[in-house]
Amino acid sequence: MTSFKHFFVTFLLAGCFIYPMAGQAENHAPSCSYMQKVGSKTGLAFANMTTGILEVPKSIAKTSNDSNIFFGLTGGLLKGFFNGVGRLSVGTFDLATAWLPTKPIANPLYVWDNYQMDTSYNDLLAFDNCEAVDVESDSMEVPAVATPAVVVAPRLPPVQAATPQQTNQKIDTIFRKQMMK
């Protein structure tokens, strides 16, 4: 019995140290370093193993909101229990295979990520082959596109004539003079 207590205390302490690393990894861009992938997978495994029980109230609340309170208390309790066992199993599997850089199995990653979303499970061993991000190319400024110059026609002097034909003749003479320049 005392060895179980020691294991449980050690397990909780390890989860307390690795758990914040998993939360930080979520806020940053995905890394391609092998050790960072293994570290975030280990943190996610501890998070799934320790918080799988939170699937029960999450499922009860979601099922009650979707249908009614009676079905939420019965079906939601059952669904939450199985999702909690699923998260515990996924966490145990992720901890056992922490050395393999795979994509997360549980969706959403953490129980509290999207409280309105039902828990689903992705492929078991989908390898994470991320591409290295070139930091310099992302931070470079894009040159501004030069806008073409707008050509404006020269202003014609005001023409005052009695008839439209006289006006057209005066405009034609001004146009010819301008074109000869």
C-alpha positions in Angstrom: 0.0 0.0 0.0 2.8 2.4 0.8 4.5 1.7 -2.6 1.2 2.7 -4.3 1.2 5.9 -2.3 4.8 6.7 -3.3 4.0 5.9 -7.0 0.9 8.1 -6.9 2.7 11.0 -5.2 5.6 10.7 -7.7 3.1 10.6 -10.6 1.3 13.7 -9.4 4.6 15.6 -8.8 5.8 14.7 -12.3 2.5 15.8 -13.7 2.8 19.1 -11.9 6.2 19.8 -13.5 5.4 18.6 -17.0 1.9 19.9 -17.1 2.9 23.6 -17.5 5.2 22.6 -20.4 2.3 21.1 -22.3 0.3 24.3 -21.9 3.2 26.4 -23.1 3.7 24.2 -26.1 0.1 24.8 -27.2 0.5 28.6 -27.3 3.6 28.6 -29.6 4.1 27.4 -33.1 4.7 23.7 -33.5 8.3 22.8 -33.1 10.2 20.4 -35.2 12.8 19.5 -32.6 12.7 15.9 -31.6 13.2 16.6 -27.9 10.4 19.3 -27.9 8.1 16.9 -29.6 8.8 14.2 -27.0 8.5 16.7 -24.2 5.2 18.0 -25.3 3.9 14.5 -25.9 4.9 13.4 -22.4 3.2 16.5 -20.9 0.1 15.8 -23.0 0.2 12.1 -21.8 0.3 13.2 -18.1 -2.5 15.7 -18.7 -4.7 13.1 -20.3 -4.0 10.6 -17.6 -4.7 13.0 -14.7 -7.7 14.9 -16.1 -9.6 12.1 -17.9 -12.1 12.1 -15.0 -13.2 15.6 -16.1 -14.8 14.0 -19.1 -17.7 13.0 -16.9 -19.0 16.5 -15.9 -18.1 17.8 -19.4 -20.3 15.1 -21.1 -23.1 15.5 -18.6 -23.2 19.2 -19.2 -22.9 18.9 -23.0 -25.6 16.2 -23.3 -27.9 18.0 -21.0 -27.6 21.2 -23.1 -28.1 19.2 -26.3 -31.2 17.3 -25.2 -32.6 17.3 -21.6 -31.4 16.9 -18.0 -32.6 13.3 -17.7 -30.7 12.1 -20.7 -27.8 14.3 -19.7 -27.5 12.6 -16.3 -27.8 9.0 -17.7 -26.4 9.1 -21.2 -23.9 11.9 -20.4 -22.6 10.0 -17.4 -22.1 6.9 -19.4 -20.5 8.8 -22.3 -18.3 10.7 -19.9 -17.1 7.5 -18.2 -16.1 5.9 -21.5 -14.4 9.1 -22.7 -12.6 9.4 -19.4 -11.4 5.8 -19.8 -10.4 6.6 -23.4 -8.4 9.7 -22.3 -6.7 7.6 -19.6 -5.8 4.9 -22.2 -4.6 7.5 -24.7 -2.5 9.1 -22.0 -1.0 5.8 -21.0 -0.3 4.9 -24.6 1.3 8.3 -25.3 3.5 7.9 -22.2 4.6 4.5 -23.3 5.4 5.7 -26.8 6.7 9.1 -25.9 9.9 8.4 -27.8 7.9 8.3 -31.1 7.0 11.7 -32.4 3.4 11.2 -33.3 0.4 13.5 -33.7 -2.0 13.7 -30.7 -4.7 11.1 -30.6 -7.4 12.8 -28.5 -9.3 15.7 -30.0 -9.5 18.3 -28.4 -6.0 18.0 -26.9 -7.1 18.8 -23.4 -10.5 18.3 -21.8 -10.9 22.0 -21.2 -9.8 23.2 -24.6 -13.3 23.2 -26.3 -15.9 22.4 -23.7 -18.7 22.4 -26.3 -17.0 19.8 -28.5 -17.4 16.0 -28.0 -14.2 14.1 -27.5 -13.1 12.2 -30.6 -10.0 10.1 -31.3 -7.6 10.3 -34.3 -5.3 7.7 -35.8 -3.2 5.8 -33.3 0.2 6.2 -34.8 0.1 9.1 -37.2 3.7 10.4 -37.4 4.3 14.1 -37.0 6.5 15.1 -40.0 6.5 18.8 -39.6 8.6 21.0 -41.9 11.2 23.3 -40.5 10.1 26.9 -40.6 12.5 29.4 -42.1 12.4 32.3 -39.6 14.3 34.7 -41.8 11.9 34.4 -44.7 8.9 35.0 -42.5 10.3 38.2 -40.9 11.3 39.8 -44.2 9.3 42.7 -45.3 7.5 42.5 -48.6 8.4 45.3 -51.0 5.6 47.7 -51.8 4.2 47.5 -55.3 4.8 50.7 -57.2 1.5 52.2 -58.4 1.5 53.4 -62.0 1.5 57.1 -62.5 -1.9 58.5 -63.6 -1.8 60.5 -66.8 -3.9 63.6 -66.7 -5.0 65.4 -69.8 -4.0 69.1 -70.0 -6.7 71.5 -69.0 -8.2 73.4 -71.8 -8.8 77.1 -71.5 -12.5 78.0 -71.2 -14.1 78.5 -74.6 -16.9 80.9 -75.0 -18.7 80.7 -78.3 -22.2 81.3 -79.5 -22.8 78.0 -81.2 -21.6 74.4 -80.6 -19.9 74.3 -84.0 -17.8 77.4 -83.1 -16.9 75.7 -79.7 -15.8 72.6 -81.5 -13.7 74.6 -84.0 -11.9 76.4 -81.1 -11.3 73.2 -79.2 -9.9 71.6 -82.4 -7.4 74.5 -82.9 -6.3 74.3 -79.3 -5.9 70.5 -79.6 -3.8 70.9 -82.8 -1.5 73.5 -81.1 -1.0 71.2 -78.1 -0.3 68.2 -80.3 2.4 70.1 -82.3 4.4 70.8 -79.2 
